[in-house]
Amino acid sequence: MRQLSTQSADFDSQLSALLAFETVNDAELLQTVDDIIDQVRHDGDGVVLALTQQFDQHPATTMSDLELSKEALAEAFDGLDATVKTALNTAATRVKTFHERQMQGSWEYEDELGNRLGQKLTPLDRVGIYVPGGLASYPSSVLMNAIPAKVAGVAEVIMVVPAPKGVLNPLVLAAAHLAQVDRVFTIGGAQAVAALAYGTETIPAVDKITGPGNKYVAAAKRVVFGQVGIDMIAGPSEVLVYAEGEAQDRADWLAMDLLSQAEHDRIAQAIFVTTSEQQLAEVAAEIEKALAELPKADIARDSLKN
């Protein structure tokens, strides 16, 4: 782990350099993304299929090979271990309950001048959700993007998820079944964002795109904003954990908070702030202990080292 001290003479410059890291403004990246989006806009399905074969080494030979049936999603859910199925159901219920409370209603009134004023809420017709499928593949991304849309009354939810070499995480598919996603395409990257934004012969254009992805996905969402709505430009994961008081007794919890983001990507940033050198040492020790059992330990180590 890199360690910075506020007592160091060059602390401010070191911190500024660390926080200045930003991928989405890279000129070469933006040019690549612009080229991909332009190709998809003009050539549709053919380019999406070719880029999926190139970047994901997907064995698909036609666009129909890239769409998953609702039966496939249901089979993934039915095949889950009972404990995992219960956990997924619990998570879905909690997400739905929260967003049901967030709902607003339409209203109107007539003022003293006879004007009818008010607010009318209308769900979007169709949204696209991007779900990571490479280094970071999580069913939570499905639940937290699809369920709010369904609660809001969105008529159709289209999910895109990359499947490197045709391989998918069954939990992601099971979550899509549970969240009642309408259509799923196994595509990713800037080409998936472009397909959702502009539509192709097979993939319908959407009104809004949500969900996290790598730097190409983040850059593509930035480019298509205006053509469609987006949630935010969600680049590499970042977390800042500040600990004091009771938290000092739970170095294992602090380590888990940091690793839950560091494991996402080698360029993810997990930052820990404390006034206690002892606590810093304890958290570092807990991180090392956890890394010994973490499936994505190599990614997390690189992230923390960087």
KELOGU-766515 format. One line per field, with one value per residue: residue in three letters; chain; x, y, z of N, C-alpha, C in turn. Coordinates in steps of 0.02 Angstrom, whole numbers, always signed. Each point is the difference from the previous one (the first is absolute). Example, Ala and Ser with C-alpha at 12.3 -4.5 7.8 and 13.67 -1.06 7.14 Angstrom:
<rs>
r: [ALA / SER]
c: [A / A]
n.x: [+660 / -18]
n.y: [-284 / +53]
n.z: [+390 / -36]
ca.x: [-45 / +42]
ca.y: [+59 / +59]
ca.z: [+0 / +3]
c.x: [+45 / -39]
c.y: [+60 / +55]
c.z: [+0 / +37]
</rs>
This chain:
<rs>
r: [MET / ARG / GLN / LEU / SER / THR / GLN / SER / ALA / ASP / PHE / ASP / SER / GLN / LEU / SER / ALA / LEU / LEU / ALA / PHE / GLU / THR / VAL / ASN / ASP / ALA / GLU / LEU / LEU / GLN / THR / VAL / ASP / ASP / ILE / ILE / ASP / GLN / VAL / ARG / HIS / ASP / GLY / ASP / GLY / VAL / VAL / LEU / ALA / LEU / THR / GLN / GLN / PHE / ASP / GLN / HIS / PRO / ALA / THR / THR / MET / SER / ASP / LEU / GLU / LEU / SER / LYS / GLU / ALA / LEU / ALA / GLU / ALA / PHE / ASP / GLY / LEU / ASP / ALA / THR / VAL / LYS / THR / ALA / LEU / ASN / THR / ALA / ALA / THR / ARG / VAL / LYS / THR / PHE / HIS / GLU / ARG / GLN / MET / GLN / GLY / SER / TRP / GLU / TYR / GLU / ASP / GLU / LEU / GLY / ASN / ARG / LEU / GLY / GLN / LYS / LEU / THR / PRO / LEU / ASP / ARG / VAL / GLY / ILE / TYR / VAL / PRO / GLY / GLY / LEU / ALA / SER / TYR / PRO / SER / SER / VAL / LEU / MET / ASN / ALA / ILE / PRO / ALA / LYS / VAL / ALA / GLY / VAL / ALA / GLU / VAL / ILE / MET / VAL / VAL / PRO / ALA / PRO / LYS / GLY / VAL / LEU / ASN / PRO / LEU / VAL / LEU / ALA / ALA / ALA / HIS / LEU / ALA / GLN / VAL / ASP / ARG / VAL / PHE / THR / ILE / GLY / GLY / ALA / GLN / ALA / VAL / ALA / ALA / LEU / ALA / TYR / GLY / THR / GLU / THR / ILE / PRO / ALA / VAL / ASP / LYS / ILE / THR / GLY / PRO / GLY / ASN / LYS / TYR / VAL / ALA / ALA / ALA / LYS / ARG / VAL / VAL / PHE / GLY / GLN / VAL / GLY / ILE / ASP / MET / ILE / ALA / GLY / PRO / SER / GLU / VAL / LEU / VAL / TYR / ALA / GLU / GLY / GLU / ALA / GLN / ASP / ARG / ALA / ASP / TRP / LEU / ALA / MET / ASP / LEU / LEU / SER / GLN / ALA / GLU / HIS / ASP / ARG / ILE / ALA / GLN / ALA / ILE / PHE / VAL / THR / THR / SER / GLU / GLN / GLN / LEU / ALA / GLU / VAL / ALA / ALA / GLU / ILE / GLU / LYS / ALA / LEU / ALA / GLU / LEU / PRO / LYS / ALA / ASP / ILE / ALA / ARG / ASP / SER / LEU / LYS / ASN]
c: [A / A / A / A / A / A / A / A / A / A / A / A / A / A / A / A / A / A / A / A / A / A / A / A / A / A / A / A / A / A / A / A / A / A / A / A / A / A / A / A / A / A / A / A / A / A / A / A / A / A / A / A / A / A / A / A / A / A / A / A / A / A / A / A / A / A / A / A / A / A / A / A / A / A / A / A / A / A / A / A / A / A / A / A / A / A / A / A / A / A / A / A / A / A / A / A / A / A / A / A / A / A / A / A / A / A / A / A / A / A / A / A / A / A / A / A / A / A / A / A / A / A / A / A / A / A / A / A / A / A / A / A / A / A / A / A / A / A / A / A / A / A / A / A / A / A / A / A / A / A / A / A / A / A / A / A / A / A / A / A / A / A / A / A / A / A / A / A / A / A / A / A / A / A / A / A / A / A / A / A / A / A / A / A / A / A / A / A / A / A / A / A / A / A / A / A / A / A / A / A / A / A / A / A / A / A / A / A / A / A / A / A / A / A / A / A / A / A / A / A / A / A / A / A / A / A / A / A / A / A / A / A / A / A / A / A / A / A / A / A / A / A / A / A / A / A / A / A / A / A / A / A / A / A / A / A / A / A / A / A / A / A / A / A / A / A / A / A / A / A / A / A / A / A / A / A / A / A / A / A / A / A / A / A / A / A / A / A / A / A / A / A / A / A / A / A / A / A / A / A / A / A / A / A / A / A]
n.x: [+42 / -20 / +47 / -45 / +44 / -47 / +44 / -7 / +58 / +3 / -34 / -6 / +62 / +18 / -39 / +22 / +60 / -13 / -29 / +55 / +10 / -5 / -43 / -57 / +48 / +21 / +41 / +47 / -18 / -8 / +57 / +25 / -25 / +22 / +55 / -1 / -16 / +45 / +41 / -18 / +4 / +54 / +29 / -22 / -43 / +19 / +4 / -59 / -20 / +28 / -19 / -58 / +6 / +17 / -39 / -56 / +25 / -58 / -23 / -41 / -43 / -53 / -38 / -36 / +63 / -7 / -61 / -10 / -27 / -63 / -6 / +51 / -32 / -58 / +31 / +31 / -60 / -33 / +57 / -20 / +53 / -35 / +59 / +30 / -47 / +4 / +66 / -5 / -45 / +37 / +54 / -33 / -24 / +61 / +27 / -47 / +4 / +66 / +2 / -39 / +40 / +42 / -50 / -4 / -50 / -44 / -1 / -56 / -2 / -52 / +40 / +13 / +43 / -15 / +65 / +3 / +26 / +58 / +5 / +20 / -2 / +41 / -7 / +65 / +1 / +65 / +31 / +63 / +15 / +56 / +15 / +50 / +42 / +47 / +45 / -51 / -28 / -49 / -38 / +35 / +43 / -23 / +0 / +56 / +3 / -16 / +7 / +42 / +24 / -4 / +26 / +41 / -7 / +66 / -21 / +63 / +31 / +50 / +26 / +59 / +33 / +64 / +14 / +57 / +16 / -53 / +42 / -53 / -7 / -16 / +35 / +36 / -2 / +14 / +44 / +17 / -5 / +33 / +39 / -20 / +65 / -15 / +59 / +41 / +50 / +38 / -3 / +58 / +34 / +37 / +10 / -2 / +38 / +38 / -3 / +7 / +48 / +23 / +3 / -13 / +12 / +40 / +44 / -54 / -9 / +35 / -34 / +26 / +64 / -3 / +39 / +43 / +60 / +41 / +61 / -4 / -30 / +41 / +51 / -25 / -14 / +60 / +21 / -37 / +23 / -65 / +30 / +28 / -40 / +40 / +22 / +59 / +58 / -17 / +57 / +65 / -9 / -33 / +38 / -28 / +41 / -38 / +47 / -46 / +12 / -63 / +7 / +35 / -55 / -16 / +63 / -33 / -46 / +46 / +34 / -58 / -12 / +64 / +3 / -60 / +38 / +52 / -42 / -32 / +56 / +51 / -45 / -33 / -32 / +34 / -27 / +47 / -39 / +54 / -13 / -11 / +64 / -22 / -50 / +42 / +41 / -51 / -20 / +63 / +5 / -58 / +25 / +60 / -32 / -38 / +55 / +17 / -62 / +19 / -53 / -12 / +40 / +16 / -64 / -22 / +50 / -12 / -65 / +10 / +40 / -47]
n.y: [-60 / +48 / +31 / +47 / +44 / +28 / -35 / -33 / +26 / -56 / -1 / +66 / +1 / -42 / +32 / +58 / -28 / -25 / +57 / +20 / -63 / +0 / -48 / +30 / +41 / -63 / +39 / -46 / -3 / +66 / +1 / -49 / +29 / +59 / -32 / -32 / +56 / +32 / -52 / -1 / +66 / -12 / -47 / +23 / -49 / +11 / +65 / +0 / -41 / +36 / +55 / -32 / -22 / +63 / +40 / -35 / -8 / +32 / -63 / +52 / -25 / +9 / +53 / -46 / -16 / +65 / -23 / +10 / -60 / +14 / -53 / +26 / +58 / -28 / -33 / +58 / +30 / -43 / +10 / +55 / +0 / -37 / -3 / -9 / -44 / -22 / +0 / -26 / -42 / -10 / -2 / -38 / -32 / +2 / -14 / -46 / -21 / +8 / -23 / -44 / +8 / -6 / -38 / +43 / +42 / -3 / +65 / +32 / +66 / +37 / +48 / +55 / -9 / -59 / +4 / -49 / -14 / -30 / -63 / -22 / -56 / -10 / -66 / -11 / +0 / +16 / -39 / +17 / -60 / +29 / -64 / +14 / -28 / +46 / +47 / +41 / -51 / +44 / -45 / +31 / +0 / -62 / -22 / +34 / -27 / -65 / -15 / +51 / -23 / -62 / +20 / +35 / -61 / -4 / +9 / +17 / -51 / +30 / -60 / +31 / -56 / +18 / -45 / +13 / -15 / +39 / +15 / -18 / +47 / -63 / +28 / +25 / -57 / -30 / +49 / -9 / -64 / +7 / +40 / -54 / -8 / +43 / +29 / -51 / +43 / -50 / +65 / +29 / +40 / +43 / -58 / -24 / +48 / -4 / -66 / +8 / +43 / -34 / -60 / -64 / -42 / -21 / +46 / +7 / +60 / +24 / +18 / -50 / +12 / -53 / +4 / -34 / +22 / -25 / +21 / -52 / -35 / +21 / -6 / -59 / -10 / +24 / -38 / -52 / +30 / +6 / -51 / -21 / -15 / +20 / -49 / -20 / +33 / -64 / +29 / -9 / -52 / +38 / -3 / +40 / -32 / +35 / -17 / -1 / +10 / -25 / +32 / +30 / -26 / +23 / -17 / -57 / +37 / +39 / -56 / -26 / +58 / -2 / -63 / +17 / +54 / -14 / -50 / +57 / +34 / -12 / +37 / -43 / +46 / -32 / +51 / -8 / +33 / +10 / +15 / -67 / +4 / -12 / +41 / +42 / -16 / +8 / +54 / +20 / -20 / +30 / +50 / -7 / -5 / +51 / +31 / -33 / +24 / +60 / -20 / +64 / -38 / -27 / +6 / -24 / -45 / -7 / -3 / -38 / -36 / +7]
n.z: [+0 / -40 / +35 / +12 / +21 / +37 / +35 / -58 / -18 / -35 / +58 / -3 / -22 / +48 / +43 / -23 / -2 / +61 / +19 / -33 / +19 / -67 / -16 / +16 / +21 / -2 / -37 / +9 / +64 / +4 / -34 / +38 / +53 / -22 / -17 / +59 / +32 / -38 / +9 / +64 / +1 / -38 / +36 / +58 / -10 / -62 / +17 / +29 / -47 / -49 / +32 / +8 / -62 / -17 / +36 / -7 / -61 / -13 / +10 / +15 / -43 / +39 / -12 / -29 / -14 / -7 / -16 / +65 / +1 / +12 / -41 / -35 / +8 / -15 / -48 / -11 / +8 / -37 / -33 / +31 / +40 / +42 / +30 / -58 / -15 / +62 / -4 / -60 / +22 / +54 / -38 / -43 / +52 / +27 / -59 / -12 / +62 / -7 / -62 / +28 / +52 / -50 / -19 / -50 / +13 / -49 / -12 / +13 / -13 / +19 / -25 / +35 / -50 / +24 / +14 / -43 / +58 / -12 / +18 / -60 / +33 / -50 / +9 / -6 / -67 / -5 / +43 / -4 / +24 / +18 / -8 / +41 / -42 / +9 / +18 / -7 / +28 / +10 / +31 / +48 / -51 / -7 / +62 / +10 / -60 / -1 / +64 / +9 / -57 / +22 / +57 / -39 / -24 / -7 / -62 / -17 / +29 / -33 / +9 / +5 / -14 / +4 / -47 / +32 / -63 / +5 / +50 / +37 / +45 / +21 / +49 / -49 / -31 / +57 / +11 / -64 / +14 / +57 / -36 / -33 / -15 / -48 / -15 / -15 / -13 / -22 / +7 / -12 / +40 / -34 / -32 / +62 / +25 / -55 / +6 / +65 / -13 / -51 / +31 / -10 / -50 / +49 / +18 / +38 / -27 / +50 / +55 / +37 / +15 / +39 / +51 / +39 / -19 / -46 / -13 / -40 / +46 / +48 / -43 / -18 / +64 / +9 / -51 / +21 / +55 / +1 / -32 / +57 / +51 / +49 / +40 / -21 / -1 / +5 / +15 / +7 / +38 / +44 / +53 / +44 / +42 / +41 / +43 / +49 / +63 / +0 / -58 / +48 / +23 / -60 / +7 / +17 / +31 / +26 / +11 / +21 / +32 / +16 / +18 / +25 / +3 / +38 / +15 / -9 / +10 / -41 / -32 / +39 / +35 / +47 / +32 / +46 / +42 / +37 / +63 / -5 / +16 / +61 / -10 / -28 / +49 / +42 / -34 / -4 / +64 / +13 / -35 / +27 / +57 / -19 / -21 / +54 / +10 / -23 / -36 / +10 / +38 / -60 / -18 / +58 / -4 / -65 / +14 / +54 / -39 / -47]
ca.x: [-42 / +34 / -18 / +16 / -6 / -11 / +59 / +52 / +3 / -30 / -64 / -51 / +13 / -12 / -72 / -27 / +18 / -40 / -70 / -7 / -8 / -65 / +8 / -50 / +22 / +57 / -16 / +1 / -60 / -59 / +0 / -19 / -72 / -36 / +2 / -45 / -69 / -16 / -9 / -63 / -55 / -7 / -1 / -45 / +12 / +62 / +57 / -7 / +20 / +71 / +38 / -9 / +44 / +69 / +19 / -20 / +13 / -63 / -8 / -61 / +7 / -56 / -24 / -47 / +40 / +19 / -57 / -20 / -72 / -25 / +6 / +69 / +6 / -37 / +40 / +56 / -26 / -21 / +59 / +39 / -2 / -56 / +24 / +14 / -64 / -31 / +37 / -16 / -70 / +1 / +28 / -48 / -56 / +23 / +7 / -67 / -33 / +29 / -19 / -72 / -8 / +28 / -46 / -40 / -62 / -19 / -46 / -14 / -46 / -18 / +17 / -51 / -11 / -33 / +49 / +10 / +71 / +11 / +56 / -23 / +54 / -13 / +58 / +31 / -24 / +49 / +67 / +53 / +44 / +65 / +24 / +68 / +5 / +70 / +36 / -49 / -65 / -39 / -72 / -25 / -6 / -64 / -55 / -2 / -18 / -63 / -57 / -28 / -35 / -64 / -41 / -22 / -49 / +31 / -33 / +46 / +69 / +46 / +64 / +58 / +52 / +50 / +11 / +65 / +3 / -67 / -12 / -38 / -11 / -70 / -33 / -22 / -59 / -53 / -23 / -39 / -65 / -34 / -16 / -47 / +29 / -38 / +44 / +70 / +47 / +67 / +48 / +26 / +43 / -29 / -48 / -64 / -29 / -22 / -59 / -57 / -15 / -23 / -38 / +24 / -55 / -23 / -3 / -39 / +27 / -31 / -6 / +50 / +47 / +28 / +43 / +72 / +40 / +70 / +11 / -31 / -72 / -9 / +11 / -55 / -59 / +11 / -9 / -69 / -44 / -34 / -40 / -37 / +18 / +44 / -1 / +61 / +58 / +28 / +62 / +28 / -28 / +35 / -31 / +39 / -22 / +29 / -16 / +16 / -46 / -13 / +26 / +69 / +0 / -20 / +47 / -21 / -53 / +32 / +36 / -50 / -26 / +51 / +9 / -60 / +9 / +66 / -3 / -36 / +41 / +68 / +5 / -46 / +34 / -27 / +41 / -16 / +24 / -3 / +48 / +35 / +48 / -16 / -58 / +25 / +36 / -49 / -39 / +45 / +6 / -64 / -3 / +43 / -34 / -56 / +25 / +20 / -59 / -40 / +9 / +28 / +54 / +51 / -27 / -3 / +68 / +23 / -38 / +26 / +69 / -1]
ca.y: [+60 / +65 / +37 / +71 / +32 / +73 / +33 / +4 / +66 / -4 / -34 / +31 / -17 / -72 / -11 / +28 / -45 / -61 / +13 / +29 / -55 / +2 / -36 / +15 / +56 / -20 / +15 / -61 / -39 / +32 / -11 / -69 / -5 / +36 / -42 / -57 / +25 / +18 / -62 / -32 / +41 / -8 / -70 / -38 / -69 / -29 / +25 / -23 / -71 / -5 / +25 / -48 / -55 / +23 / +20 / -49 / -68 / -36 / -47 / +13 / +11 / +43 / +42 / -39 / -37 / +46 / +14 / -55 / -8 / +4 / -68 / -8 / +37 / -38 / -60 / +21 / +11 / -65 / -41 / +26 / -30 / +28 / +55 / +56 / +22 / +39 / +64 / +41 / +21 / +50 / +62 / +29 / +26 / +61 / +53 / +19 / +35 / +67 / +43 / +13 / +58 / +58 / +20 / +60 / -4 / +59 / +43 / +64 / +43 / +61 / +58 / +53 / +31 / -49 / -40 / -69 / -14 / -64 / -42 / -63 / -49 / -51 / -45 / -7 / -59 / -54 / +17 / -50 / -5 / -31 / -41 / -25 / -72 / -18 / -6 / +8 / -25 / -3 / +2 / +62 / +51 / -13 / +17 / +71 / +39 / -22 / +4 / +69 / +15 / -36 / +34 / +64 / -13 / -3 / -54 / -51 / +5 / -37 / -8 / -23 / -26 / -35 / -70 / -19 / -69 / -29 / -22 / +47 / -16 / -20 / +44 / +59 / -21 / -13 / +66 / +28 / -34 / +24 / +71 / +3 / +32 / -22 / -29 / +0 / -10 / -12 / +45 / +49 / +52 / +59 / -22 / -13 / +66 / +29 / -37 / +22 / +71 / +14 / -56 / -37 / -40 / -48 / +30 / +62 / +60 / +13 / +70 / +15 / -54 / +1 / -56 / +12 / -39 / +21 / +68 / +7 / +8 / +67 / +50 / -5 / +31 / +73 / +22 / -6 / +40 / +50 / -45 / -36 / +19 / -48 / +11 / +36 / -29 / -42 / -31 / -48 / +7 / +41 / +2 / +32 / -24 / +38 / -38 / +28 / -25 / -72 / -35 / -21 / -69 / -45 / +5 / -48 / +33 / +52 / -34 / -24 / +58 / +20 / -54 / -8 / +43 / -13 / -60 / +14 / +18 / +19 / +73 / +23 / +35 / -11 / +45 / -5 / +58 / -11 / +38 / -47 / -45 / -68 / -22 / -11 / -64 / -54 / -7 / -29 / -71 / -33 / -3 / -55 / -62 / -10 / -12 / -70 / -39 / +37 / -25 / +52 / +30 / +32 / +65 / +42 / +19 / +51 / +61 / +30 / +21 / +59]
ca.z: [+0 / +3 / +60 / +0 / +66 / -3 / +29 / -51 / -32 / -67 / +4 / -44 / -70 / -7 / +1 / -62 / -55 / +7 / -14 / -67 / -49 / -33 / -63 / -51 / -42 / -41 / -70 / -40 / +20 / -29 / -72 / -10 / +16 / -54 / -60 / +11 / -1 / -69 / -37 / +20 / -26 / -71 / -23 / +43 / +23 / -26 / +39 / +69 / +0 / -14 / +57 / +55 / -16 / +6 / +67 / +50 / -27 / +7 / -55 / -38 / -72 / -20 / +55 / +41 / +48 / +54 / +43 / +44 / +8 / +69 / +27 / +23 / +63 / +51 / +15 / +42 / +68 / +28 / +13 / +56 / +66 / +38 / +42 / -45 / -26 / +54 / +7 / -58 / +11 / +54 / -27 / -47 / +39 / +34 / -50 / -21 / +56 / +5 / -56 / +4 / +45 / -34 / -53 / +5 / -39 / -37 / +37 / -32 / +37 / -35 / +43 / +7 / -65 / -42 / -37 / +23 / +9 / +31 / -19 / -26 / -5 / -51 / -6 / -65 / -36 / -3 / +25 / -8 / +58 / -15 / +56 / -14 / -6 / -8 / +64 / +54 / -23 / +62 / -7 / +30 / -53 / -34 / +46 / +17 / -59 / -31 / +45 / +3 / -63 / +2 / +50 / -29 / -53 / -67 / -37 / -24 / +24 / -42 / +35 / -37 / +44 / -39 / +17 / -28 / -25 / +5 / +69 / +40 / +71 / +9 / +49 / -37 / -38 / +49 / +23 / -54 / +4 / +60 / -9 / -57 / -58 / -59 / -51 / +19 / -54 / +26 / -31 / +48 / -26 / -32 / -52 / +32 / +16 / -63 / -23 / +41 / -12 / -68 / -26 / -58 / -27 / +51 / +66 / -2 / +33 / +66 / +20 / +51 / +13 / +68 / +19 / -2 / -47 / -2 / -24 / -66 / +13 / +30 / -52 / -48 / +31 / -3 / -69 / -23 / +42 / -42 / -41 / +52 / +68 / +35 / +72 / +17 / -31 / +53 / -21 / +48 / +68 / +49 / +67 / +53 / +65 / +56 / +60 / +66 / +51 / +5 / -59 / +13 / +26 / -53 / -56 / -52 / -39 / -40 / -54 / -48 / -37 / -49 / -49 / -40 / -58 / -31 / -41 / -62 / -57 / +20 / +5 / +51 / +55 / +67 / +42 / +71 / +38 / +72 / +40 / +43 / -33 / +20 / -39 / -67 / +0 / +10 / -61 / -50 / +16 / -18 / -74 / -20 / +19 / -45 / -68 / -5 / -18 / -48 / -68 / -44 / +39 / -42 / -20 / +60 / +18 / -46 / +15 / +61 / -12 / -43]
c.x: [+44 / -23 / +25 / -12 / -9 / +60 / +57 / -3 / -35 / -68 / -52 / +11 / -11 / -74 / -33 / +14 / -42 / -72 / -11 / -11 / -71 / +8 / -42 / +21 / +60 / -18 / -2 / -61 / -62 / -4 / -22 / -76 / -42 / -4 / -49 / -73 / -21 / -13 / -67 / -59 / -13 / -10 / -38 / +24 / +68 / +60 / -3 / +23 / +75 / +42 / -6 / +44 / +73 / +21 / -15 / +15 / -62 / -10 / -61 / +15 / -57 / -22 / -48 / +38 / +18 / -58 / -19 / -76 / -20 / +5 / +70 / +11 / -34 / +39 / +59 / -23 / -18 / +59 / +42 / -7 / -54 / +20 / +12 / -65 / -37 / +33 / -19 / -72 / -3 / +26 / -49 / -58 / +19 / +7 / -68 / -35 / +26 / -27 / -76 / -14 / +25 / -48 / -36 / -62 / -12 / -49 / -13 / -47 / -15 / +14 / -55 / -16 / -33 / +48 / +3 / +74 / +10 / +61 / -28 / +60 / -19 / +61 / +29 / -26 / +49 / +67 / +48 / +43 / +64 / +23 / +69 / +2 / +72 / +33 / -49 / -69 / -43 / -76 / -31 / -9 / -66 / -57 / -7 / -14 / -68 / -60 / -28 / -38 / -68 / -47 / -29 / -51 / +28 / -26 / +47 / +71 / +44 / +67 / +54 / +54 / +51 / +10 / +66 / +2 / -67 / -19 / -35 / -5 / -73 / -38 / -27 / -64 / -59 / -29 / -43 / -70 / -40 / -24 / -47 / +26 / -33 / +42 / +72 / +44 / +70 / +51 / +23 / +40 / -37 / -52 / -69 / -35 / -27 / -63 / -62 / -20 / -32 / -42 / +34 / -60 / -30 / -11 / -38 / +34 / -38 / -2 / +54 / +44 / +29 / +48 / +74 / +35 / +72 / +7 / -31 / -75 / -14 / +7 / -57 / -63 / +5 / -15 / -74 / -49 / -28 / -42 / -46 / +18 / +49 / -7 / +59 / +57 / +37 / +62 / +24 / -25 / +45 / -35 / +49 / -29 / +36 / -23 / +21 / -48 / -7 / +30 / +70 / +3 / -16 / +44 / -21 / -55 / +30 / +36 / -48 / -29 / +49 / +6 / -60 / +3 / +66 / -2 / -34 / +47 / +69 / +8 / -53 / +39 / -38 / +45 / -25 / +32 / -7 / +52 / +45 / +47 / -14 / -58 / +21 / +34 / -49 / -41 / +43 / +7 / -63 / -8 / +42 / -32 / -57 / +23 / +20 / -58 / -42 / +12 / +33 / +57 / +51 / -23 / +1 / +70 / +27 / -33 / +29 / +71 / +3 / -26]
c.y: [+63 / +36 / +72 / +28 / +75 / +38 / +6 / +67 / +0 / -34 / +27 / -19 / -74 / -16 / +25 / -45 / -63 / +12 / +27 / -54 / +0 / -30 / +28 / +57 / -16 / +7 / -62 / -44 / +29 / -9 / -70 / -9 / +34 / -43 / -59 / +22 / +16 / -63 / -32 / +39 / -14 / -73 / -47 / -69 / -27 / +20 / -25 / -73 / -6 / +24 / -46 / -61 / +19 / +12 / -53 / -72 / -44 / -45 / +12 / +12 / +43 / +40 / -40 / -42 / +43 / +19 / -61 / -1 / +8 / -68 / -11 / +36 / -38 / -62 / +17 / +10 / -66 / -43 / +24 / -44 / +36 / +60 / +63 / +29 / +44 / +68 / +48 / +28 / +55 / +67 / +34 / +32 / +66 / +58 / +26 / +41 / +72 / +45 / +11 / +60 / +64 / +29 / +66 / -7 / +64 / +41 / +64 / +41 / +61 / +58 / +53 / +35 / -49 / -42 / -71 / -15 / -69 / -36 / -67 / -47 / -55 / -45 / +2 / -63 / -58 / +24 / -58 / -1 / -38 / -36 / -26 / -76 / -24 / -11 / +3 / -21 / -13 / +2 / +63 / +55 / -8 / +25 / +75 / +45 / -18 / +10 / +71 / +18 / -33 / +33 / +65 / -10 / +1 / -62 / -56 / +14 / -46 / -4 / -22 / -20 / -36 / -72 / -22 / -74 / -36 / -21 / +55 / -24 / -18 / +45 / +63 / -16 / -12 / +66 / +33 / -31 / +29 / +72 / +11 / +42 / -29 / -34 / +6 / -16 / -6 / +40 / +50 / +54 / +58 / -19 / -15 / +65 / +33 / -34 / +21 / +71 / +11 / -56 / -33 / -38 / -46 / +33 / +66 / +58 / +13 / +74 / +21 / -62 / +8 / -59 / +15 / -43 / +23 / +69 / +11 / +12 / +70 / +54 / -1 / +32 / +76 / +26 / +0 / +39 / +58 / -37 / -41 / +30 / -51 / +14 / +42 / -32 / -39 / -36 / -51 / +14 / +43 / -6 / +36 / -22 / +41 / -32 / +38 / -32 / -75 / -39 / -26 / -72 / -51 / +8 / -46 / +31 / +53 / -30 / -24 / +56 / +21 / -51 / -9 / +45 / -15 / -60 / +12 / +7 / +21 / +76 / +28 / +34 / -12 / +38 / -3 / +59 / -15 / +45 / -45 / -45 / -73 / -27 / -14 / -68 / -58 / -12 / -31 / -75 / -38 / -6 / -59 / -67 / -16 / -17 / -74 / -44 / +32 / -27 / +50 / +36 / +37 / +70 / +49 / +23 / +56 / +67 / +36 / +25 / +64 / +62]
c.z: [+0 / +63 / -5 / +70 / -8 / +28 / -50 / -35 / -68 / +0 / -49 / -73 / -13 / -4 / -64 / -59 / +2 / -22 / -71 / -53 / -28 / -70 / -57 / -46 / -44 / -74 / -43 / +14 / -33 / -75 / -18 / +10 / -54 / -63 / +6 / -5 / -71 / -42 / +17 / -28 / -74 / -22 / +46 / +21 / -21 / +39 / +72 / +6 / -9 / +60 / +60 / -11 / +12 / +73 / +53 / -21 / +8 / -61 / -44 / -74 / -27 / +60 / +45 / +52 / +61 / +45 / +41 / +8 / +73 / +34 / +28 / +66 / +57 / +20 / +45 / +71 / +33 / +20 / +59 / +62 / +41 / +42 / -42 / -27 / +52 / +8 / -57 / +6 / +53 / -25 / -47 / +37 / +34 / -49 / -22 / +53 / +6 / -55 / -4 / +45 / -34 / -52 / +16 / -43 / -39 / +43 / -40 / +45 / -44 / +46 / -2 / -66 / -50 / -42 / +30 / +0 / +31 / -26 / -23 / -8 / -49 / -5 / -71 / -34 / +4 / +27 / -13 / +62 / -21 / +63 / -16 / -2 / -7 / +68 / +59 / -25 / +61 / -13 / +29 / -52 / -37 / +44 / +9 / -60 / -29 / +46 / +7 / -64 / +0 / +51 / -29 / -56 / -70 / -36 / -20 / +24 / -43 / +36 / -48 / +50 / -42 / +25 / -31 / -16 / +8 / +70 / +39 / +72 / +9 / +48 / -34 / -39 / +48 / +26 / -53 / -1 / +58 / -8 / -59 / -58 / -63 / -53 / +23 / -60 / +30 / -40 / +52 / -34 / -31 / -52 / +30 / +17 / -63 / -26 / +39 / -16 / -68 / -30 / -59 / -28 / +53 / +68 / -3 / +36 / +65 / +13 / +50 / +10 / +70 / +10 / -11 / -53 / +2 / -31 / -70 / +6 / +28 / -53 / -50 / +28 / -2 / -71 / -20 / +42 / -41 / -51 / +45 / +67 / +27 / +75 / +22 / -39 / +54 / -25 / +50 / +71 / +44 / +67 / +47 / +66 / +54 / +65 / +63 / +50 / +0 / -57 / +12 / +25 / -55 / -61 / -57 / -43 / -46 / -60 / -53 / -42 / -55 / -56 / -46 / -62 / -37 / -47 / -68 / -60 / +25 / +5 / +48 / +56 / +65 / +49 / +72 / +37 / +75 / +35 / +41 / -40 / +18 / -41 / -72 / -7 / +6 / -63 / -55 / +11 / -19 / -76 / -25 / +16 / -48 / -71 / -11 / -23 / -55 / -71 / -47 / +35 / -42 / -21 / +59 / +21 / -45 / +13 / +61 / -8 / -40 / +36]
</rs>
